[in-house]
């Protein structure tokens, strides 16, 4: 990064023990980097920081979800050791009724 320039990124949360009764799982949400700051390896630094934090919090693994169209993000996750899982991701919108 050039001196005098700021780059920004964030990850919103890592929850521990929410996804399973054993407390062995963590979940990372909304890792994002400002468009102007892309290409500076900020996403890699954010994800490594998140994984370091998770290692200190205690889950055995961290899950995340990413759209299949996000090739760059998928490459990053694989480079950090994440493995693609065969799963269905469902959402129920509260206040709606099944047909």
DRENSERO-298793 format. One record per atom (N, C-alpha, C): atom name; x negated, y negated, z. Coordinates in nm, 3 decimals. Last residue first. Layout:
BEGIN
+----+---------+---------+---------+
! at !       u !       v !       w !
+----+---------+---------+---------+
! CA !       X !       Y !       Z !
...
+----+---------+---------+---------+
//
This chain:
BEGIN
+----+---------+---------+---------+
! at !       u !       v !       w !
+----+---------+---------+---------+
!  N !   4.641 !   2.251 !   0.137 !
! CA !   4.757 !   2.265 !   0.048 !
!  C !   4.823 !   2.399 !   0.066 !
!  N !   4.552 !   2.117 !   0.459 !
! CA !   4.532 !   2.209 !   0.347 !
!  C !   4.659 !   2.221 !   0.262 !
!  N !   4.548 !   1.767 !   0.525 !
! CA !   4.606 !   1.900 !   0.549 !
!  C !   4.574 !   1.989 !   0.431 !
!  N !   4.346 !   1.521 !   0.692 !
! CA !   4.402 !   1.582 !   0.571 !
!  C !   4.455 !   1.720 !   0.606 !
!  N !   4.229 !   1.438 !   0.921 !
! CA !   4.353 !   1.371 !   0.884 !
!  C !   4.413 !   1.425 !   0.755 !
!  N !   3.892 !   1.474 !   0.821 !
! CA !   3.993 !   1.472 !   0.926 !
!  C !   4.113 !   1.391 !   0.883 !
!  N !   3.772 !   1.667 !   0.576 !
! CA !   3.804 !   1.528 !   0.605 !
!  C !   3.919 !   1.528 !   0.704 !
!  N !   3.523 !   1.899 !   0.591 !
! CA !   3.666 !   1.881 !   0.614 !
!  C !   3.688 !   1.735 !   0.651 !
!  N !   3.286 !   2.046 !   0.383 !
! CA !   3.325 !   1.928 !   0.460 !
!  C !   3.477 !   1.928 !   0.474 !
!  N !   3.018 !   2.284 !   0.337 !
! CA !   3.158 !   2.245 !   0.336 !
!  C !   3.180 !   2.118 !   0.418 !
!  N !   2.790 !   2.445 !   0.148 !
! CA !   2.804 !   2.331 !   0.238 !
!  C !   2.948 !   2.282 !   0.226 !
!  N !   2.659 !   2.766 !   0.136 !
! CA !   2.766 !   2.676 !   0.093 !
!  C !   2.774 !   2.564 !   0.195 !
!  N !   2.332 !   2.885 !   0.049 !
! CA !   2.438 !   2.852 !   0.145 !
!  C !   2.546 !   2.770 !   0.076 !
!  N !   2.024 !   2.992 !   0.037 !
! CA !   2.150 !   3.016 !  -0.035 !
!  C !   2.263 !   2.995 !   0.064 !
!  N !   1.766 !   2.752 !   0.085 !
! CA !   1.853 !   2.858 !   0.137 !
!  C !   1.977 !   2.871 !   0.050 !
!  N !   1.433 !   2.671 !   0.030 !
! CA !   1.570 !   2.660 !  -0.020 !
!  C !   1.650 !   2.779 !   0.029 !
!  N !   1.221 !   2.573 !   0.292 !
! CA !   1.259 !   2.678 !   0.198 !
!  C !   1.405 !   2.660 !   0.160 !
!  N !   0.960 !   2.346 !   0.366 !
! CA !   1.102 !   2.378 !   0.369 !
!  C !   1.131 !   2.483 !   0.262 !
!  N !   0.695 !   2.270 !   0.338 !
! CA !   0.724 !   2.402 !   0.392 !
!  C !   0.871 !   2.436 !   0.406 !
!  N !   0.636 !   2.043 !   0.207 !
! CA !   0.622 !   2.038 !   0.352 !
!  C !   0.660 !   2.170 !   0.419 !
!  N !   0.701 !   2.100 !  -0.052 !
! CA !   0.559 !   2.079 !  -0.023 !
!  C !   0.532 !   2.075 !   0.128 !
!  N !   0.982 !   2.105 !  -0.032 !
! CA !   0.908 !   2.231 !  -0.054 !
!  C !   0.761 !   2.215 !  -0.019 !
!  N !   1.025 !   1.828 !   0.000 !
! CA !   1.064 !   1.921 !   0.106 !
!  C !   0.990 !   2.054 !   0.091 !
!  N !   0.926 !   1.730 !  -0.248 !
! CA !   0.867 !   1.689 !  -0.121 !
!  C !   0.898 !   1.791 !  -0.013 !
!  N !   1.106 !   1.849 !  -0.427 !
! CA !   0.962 !   1.880 !  -0.436 !
!  C !   0.890 !   1.844 !  -0.306 !
!  N !   1.342 !   1.724 !  -0.343 !
! CA !   1.328 !   1.869 !  -0.331 !
!  C !   1.182 !   1.912 !  -0.338 !
!  N !   1.286 !   1.458 !  -0.416 !
! CA !   1.305 !   1.493 !  -0.275 !
!  C !   1.287 !   1.643 !  -0.254 !
!  N !   1.276 !   1.492 !  -0.694 !
! CA !   1.158 !   1.442 !  -0.623 !
!  C !   1.168 !   1.477 !  -0.475 !
!  N !   1.541 !   1.588 !  -0.754 !
! CA !   1.421 !   1.668 !  -0.781 !
!  C !   1.299 !   1.623 !  -0.701 !
!  N !   1.834 !   1.579 !  -0.681 !
! CA !   1.724 !   1.500 !  -0.623 !
!  C !   1.593 !   1.579 !  -0.634 !
!  N !   2.035 !   1.747 !  -0.761 !
! CA !   1.984 !   1.652 !  -0.861 !
!  C !   1.864 !   1.572 !  -0.810 !
!  N !   2.118 !   1.887 !  -0.534 !
! CA !   2.031 !   1.954 !  -0.631 !
!  C !   1.970 !   1.859 !  -0.733 !
!  N !   2.101 !   1.691 !  -0.234 !
! CA !   2.169 !   1.722 !  -0.360 !
!  C !   2.071 !   1.788 !  -0.457 !
!  N !   2.013 !   1.842 !   0.072 !
! CA !   1.980 !   1.746 !  -0.032 !
!  C !   2.054 !   1.787 !  -0.160 !
!  N !   1.991 !   1.891 !   0.420 !
! CA !   2.067 !   1.911 !   0.297 !
!  C !   2.030 !   1.802 !   0.198 !
!  N !   1.793 !   2.069 !   0.658 !
! CA !   1.839 !   1.946 !   0.595 !
!  C !   1.914 !   1.983 !   0.470 !
!  N !   1.671 !   2.211 !   0.964 !
! CA !   1.747 !   2.219 !   0.839 !
!  C !   1.773 !   2.080 !   0.787 !
!  N !   1.402 !   2.336 !   1.140 !
! CA !   1.477 !   2.215 !   1.105 !
!  C !   1.544 !   2.239 !   0.971 !
!  N !   1.336 !   2.572 !   1.411 !
! CA !   1.340 !   2.529 !   1.271 !
!  C !   1.422 !   2.403 !   1.255 !
!  N !   1.324 !   2.592 !   1.682 !
! CA !   1.236 !   2.679 !   1.603 !
!  C !   1.231 !   2.636 !   1.457 !
!  N !   1.317 !   2.289 !   1.884 !
! CA !   1.384 !   2.385 !   1.796 !
!  C !   1.281 !   2.471 !   1.721 !
!  N !   1.153 !   2.111 !   2.056 !
! CA !   1.179 !   2.250 !   2.087 !
!  C !   1.253 !   2.338 !   1.989 !
!  N !   1.033 !   1.862 !   2.049 !
! CA !   1.167 !   1.871 !   2.106 !
!  C !   1.209 !   2.016 !   2.132 !
!  N !   0.796 !   1.889 !   1.915 !
! CA !   0.789 !   1.854 !   2.057 !
!  C !   0.925 !   1.868 !   2.127 !
!  N !   0.886 !   1.940 !   1.660 !
! CA !   0.801 !   2.040 !   1.725 !
!  C !   0.791 !   2.014 !   1.875 !
!  N !   1.016 !   1.698 !   1.604 !
! CA !   1.095 !   1.821 !   1.623 !
!  C !   1.013 !   1.926 !   1.695 !
!  N !   0.793 !   1.534 !   1.566 !
! CA !   0.887 !   1.508 !   1.675 !
!  C !   0.969 !   1.632 !   1.706 !
!  N !   0.688 !   1.655 !   1.336 !
! CA !   0.607 !   1.649 !   1.459 !
!  C !   0.698 !   1.626 !   1.580 !
!  N !   0.898 !   1.607 !   1.159 !
! CA !   0.864 !   1.745 !   1.194 !
!  C !   0.777 !   1.751 !   1.319 !
!  N !   0.889 !   1.326 !   1.148 !
! CA !   1.009 !   1.393 !   1.194 !
!  C !   0.977 !   1.535 !   1.238 !
!  N !   0.635 !   1.293 !   1.036 !
! CA !   0.663 !   1.239 !   1.168 !
!  C !   0.786 !   1.307 !   1.228 !
!  N !   0.680 !   1.410 !   0.786 !
! CA !   0.581 !   1.469 !   0.877 !
!  C !   0.602 !   1.421 !   1.020 !
!  N !   0.871 !   1.230 !   0.689 !
! CA !   0.909 !   1.369 !   0.713 !
!  C !   0.808 !   1.439 !   0.803 !
!  N !   0.718 !   0.992 !   0.672 !
! CA !   0.840 !   0.999 !   0.754 !
!  C !   0.876 !   1.143 !   0.788 !
!  N !   0.517 !   1.069 !   0.491 !
! CA !   0.481 !   1.029 !   0.627 !
!  C !   0.602 !   1.037 !   0.719 !
!  N !   0.676 !   1.118 !   0.264 !
! CA !   0.593 !   1.224 !   0.320 !
!  C !   0.557 !   1.193 !   0.465 !
!  N !   0.782 !   0.864 !   0.222 !
! CA !   0.870 !   0.977 !   0.251 !
!  C !   0.794 !   1.091 !   0.315 !
!  N !   0.552 !   0.723 !   0.154 !
! CA !   0.619 !   0.691 !   0.279 !
!  C !   0.713 !   0.805 !   0.318 !
!  N !   0.406 !   0.731 !  -0.078 !
! CA !   0.398 !   0.846 !   0.013 !
!  C !   0.462 !   0.819 !   0.149 !
!  N !   0.463 !   0.538 !  -0.259 !
! CA !   0.355 !   0.508 !  -0.165 !
!  C !   0.342 !   0.616 !  -0.057 !
!  N !   0.685 !   0.569 !  -0.414 !
! CA !   0.556 !   0.599 !  -0.476 !
!  C !   0.438 !   0.573 !  -0.386 !
!  N !   0.891 !   0.294 !  -0.304 !
! CA !   0.871 !   0.432 !  -0.350 !
!  C !   0.737 !   0.447 !  -0.420 !
!  N !   0.960 !   0.043 !  -0.232 !
! CA !   0.846 !   0.103 !  -0.163 !
!  C !   0.817 !   0.246 !  -0.209 !
!  N !   1.190 !  -0.032 !  -0.358 !
! CA !   1.068 !  -0.108 !  -0.390 !
!  C !   0.943 !  -0.044 !  -0.329 !
!  N !   1.380 !   0.137 !  -0.229 !
! CA !   1.344 !   0.156 !  -0.370 !
!  C !   1.212 !   0.087 !  -0.406 !
!  N !   1.308 !   0.258 !   0.093 !
! CA !   1.349 !   0.146 !   0.010 !
!  C !   1.297 !   0.166 !  -0.133 !
!  N !   1.382 !   0.592 !   0.168 !
! CA !   1.278 !   0.490 !   0.153 !
!  C !   1.332 !   0.383 !   0.059 !
!  N !   1.527 !   0.826 !   0.398 !
! CA !   1.536 !   0.736 !   0.283 !
!  C !   1.423 !   0.635 !   0.286 !
!  N !   1.700 !   1.087 !   0.537 !
! CA !   1.565 !   1.036 !   0.515 !
!  C !   1.571 !   0.950 !   0.389 !
!  N !   1.956 !   1.188 !   0.655 !
! CA !   1.933 !   1.060 !   0.589 !
!  C !   1.790 !   1.009 !   0.591 !
!  N !   1.876 !   1.415 !   0.917 !
! CA !   1.974 !   1.343 !   0.836 !
!  C !   1.916 !   1.216 !   0.777 !
!  N !   1.787 !   1.737 !   1.022 !
! CA !   1.741 !   1.604 !   0.983 !
!  C !   1.845 !   1.541 !   0.891 !
!  N !   1.840 !   1.947 !   1.291 !
! CA !   1.895 !   1.901 !   1.164 !
!  C !   1.849 !   1.759 !   1.137 !
!  N !   1.735 !   2.253 !   1.447 !
! CA !   1.739 !   2.108 !   1.440 !
!  C !   1.793 !   2.069 !   1.305 !
!  N !   1.786 !   2.543 !   1.654 !
! CA !   1.789 !   2.473 !   1.527 !
!  C !   1.789 !   2.322 !   1.546 !
!  N !   1.812 !   2.681 !   1.887 !
! CA !   1.689 !   2.700 !   1.812 !
!  C !   1.681 !   2.615 !   1.686 !
!  N !   2.032 !   2.694 !   2.043 !
! CA !   1.950 !   2.575 !   2.057 !
!  C !   1.820 !   2.584 !   1.979 !
!  N !   2.215 !   2.898 !   2.019 !
! CA !   2.087 !   2.930 !   2.082 !
!  C !   2.000 !   2.807 !   2.105 !
!  N !   2.437 !   2.817 !   1.877 !
! CA !   2.450 !   2.835 !   2.022 !
!  C !   2.318 !   2.860 !   2.092 !
!  N !   2.368 !   2.558 !   1.634 !
! CA !   2.379 !   2.696 !   1.678 !
!  C !   2.381 !   2.709 !   1.828 !
!  N !   2.356 !   2.288 !   1.575 !
! CA !   2.398 !   2.381 !   1.470 !
!  C !   2.413 !   2.525 !   1.517 !
!  N !   2.257 !   2.157 !   1.798 !
! CA !   2.395 !   2.133 !   1.758 !
!  C !   2.442 !   2.242 !   1.663 !
!  N !   1.991 !   2.175 !   1.866 !
! CA !   2.085 !   2.265 !   1.930 !
!  C !   2.229 !   2.247 !   1.889 !
!  N !   1.923 !   1.844 !   1.797 !
! CA !   1.867 !   1.971 !   1.842 !
!  C !   1.974 !   2.052 !   1.911 !
!  N !   1.900 !   1.619 !   1.530 !
! CA !   1.977 !   1.674 !   1.640 !
!  C !   1.922 !   1.811 !   1.672 !
!  N !   1.754 !   1.341 !   1.426 !
! CA !   1.728 !   1.484 !   1.435 !
!  C !   1.804 !   1.533 !   1.556 !
!  N !   1.834 !   1.069 !   1.208 !
! CA !   1.851 !   1.149 !   1.329 !
!  C !   1.790 !   1.286 !   1.315 !
!  N !   1.743 !   0.894 !   0.999 !
! CA !   1.845 !   0.855 !   1.094 !
!  C !   1.847 !   0.939 !   1.219 !
!  N !   1.450 !   0.757 !   0.888 !
! CA !   1.528 !   0.878 !   0.900 !
!  C !   1.620 !   0.855 !   1.017 !
!  N !   1.332 !   0.509 !   0.654 !
! CA !   1.391 !   0.550 !   0.781 !
!  C !   1.437 !   0.695 !   0.774 !
!  N !   1.116 !   0.251 !   0.530 !
! CA !   1.186 !   0.378 !   0.516 !
!  C !   1.245 !   0.411 !   0.651 !
!  N !   0.934 !   0.000 !   0.359 !
! CA !   1.024 !   0.045 !   0.462 !
!  C !   1.089 !   0.178 !   0.426 !
!  N !   0.641 !  -0.193 !   0.343 !
! CA !   0.722 !  -0.086 !   0.288 !
!  C !   0.815 !  -0.036 !   0.397 !
!  N !   0.505 !  -0.508 !   0.271 !
! CA !   0.565 !  -0.416 !   0.367 !
!  C !   0.645 !  -0.311 !   0.292 !
!  N !   0.195 !  -0.656 !   0.194 !
! CA !   0.324 !  -0.605 !   0.150 !
!  C !   0.376 !  -0.508 !   0.254 !
!  N !  -0.050 !  -0.716 !   0.298 !
! CA !   0.046 !  -0.825 !   0.287 !
!  C !   0.182 !  -0.780 !   0.240 !
!  N !  -0.227 !  -0.486 !   0.093 !
! CA !  -0.216 !  -0.564 !   0.217 !
!  C !  -0.121 !  -0.681 !   0.194 !
!  N !  -0.056 !  -0.223 !  -0.078 !
! CA !  -0.132 !  -0.347 !  -0.082 !
!  C !  -0.119 !  -0.421 !   0.050 !
!  N !  -0.085 !   0.117 !   0.000 !
! CA !   0.000 !   0.000 !   0.000 !
!  C !  -0.090 !  -0.123 !   0.000 !
+----+---------+---------+---------+
//
